Amino acid sequence: MSTSSNPPLTDVTVLEVGAFMAAPYATMQLADLGARVLKVENPDGGDPVRSTGPFIDGHSSPFVRLNRNKESVTLDLKSPTDVATFVELVRTADVLVENLRPGAMQRLGLGYPALREVNPRLIYASASGWGQDGPLASLPGLDIMAQARSGLMSITGFPDREPAKVGVPICDLVCGLYLALAVTSALRERDRSGEGQHIDVSLFESGVSFAVWEAGQYFGDGSVPRPHGSAHQNNAPYQAVRTCDGYVTFGATTPKTWTAFCHTLALDELLDDPRYDGAYSRRQHREELIATIEAVTTTRTTSSLVADLERAGVPCAPIADYEQVFTDETLRQRDFYWDAPHPALGPVRQLGSPMRFSRTPVRRGSAGPPLGDATEAVLAELKGTDKR
């Protein structure tokens, strides 16, 4: 099958007015997909992530990864002259992505109603903590607050322990993914209608959207979901258990995998125990079941147990730390990690995109740009002279 050199969103121009995570993560996805992303930053320091360590030769290590494949344009959006320049950029842009607090862009004269008059085809995507309207809209909203209000922290961790958040900024990240999905959908709709539209995605609702099992529980029988450590909400065995040298995870929830699991651990007597007849029944008797299982697994090494379970067709995996993840052989063979050039740092290791296209592969371009690296060239384009 032939492969095109052009990623799917080639010829789409995106303006980003973003900071920290949600909007920049969304535009990173769009840039990976081929869009030209102009990251509009304040000349005085730019995106605050530029000041976030660790640093490599004075450059933020997180920034050069989160903002890959983008160009930096410095404009002071509190300056009338720079606002006028920004509006000129909007005239020929396809998408604007922003994550300022609701109302901030309007106060700058750059809200959707105003920019729609400039460019009716503009897709204007807003990320925020709590949404563009509603009783919480004016409040600041960071990832941990969204995890807290969305219920995620109420089910993360172990019973009778202090609240815990998901280890990564999951509400920020999934908000960015929803934003990118919404933008690509709006671009497709614009192909039919010729019109742009406003997109409103919040960290809060993004977090709540994960509650698929929890909604089934609460709306099903009225019970309030609680934390279960690594265990599944409804099925068992599906969790991490101890081995003699660590932990192993497995999910033996179908009749076939449950039978194979019991055979592999020489626990065939469990197959005839009525308490364990079905994944949900096993979940109701999880504590005694896991105690019986761990009496066996704690006599085995993680590696040998994983090898035996894999041979038996039981879904399982060891718990990897990030050193193991970043040197993982499967990811190496699938060419997941790649090096992006940076004018000061040289090659910068990047996380790959999970999106794999048979004809139009995602872009592997440059690392996150130096502040203002494209300002001169972009302003020259506005004047009709390309100095690049």
Secondary structure, DSSP 8 states (H G I E B T S, - for coil): ----SS-TTTT-EEEEE--SSHHHHHHHHHHHTT-EEEEEE-TTT-SGGGG-S-EETTEEHHHHHHTTTEEEEE--TTSHHHHHHHHHHHHH-SEEEE-S-TTHHHHTT-SHHHHHHH-TT-EEEEEESS-SSSTTTTS---HHHHHHHTTHHHHSS-TTS-----SS-HHHHHHHHHHHHHHHHHHHHHHHH----EEEEEHHHHHHTT-HHHHHHHHHH-------TTS-SS-SSEEEEE-SSSEEEEE--SHHHHHHHHHHTT-GGGGG-GGGSSHHHHHHTHHHHHHHHHHHHTTS-HHHHHHHHHHTT--EEE---HHHHTT-HHHHHTT--EEEEETTTEEEEE---S---SSS-------S--TTTTHHHHHHHHTT----
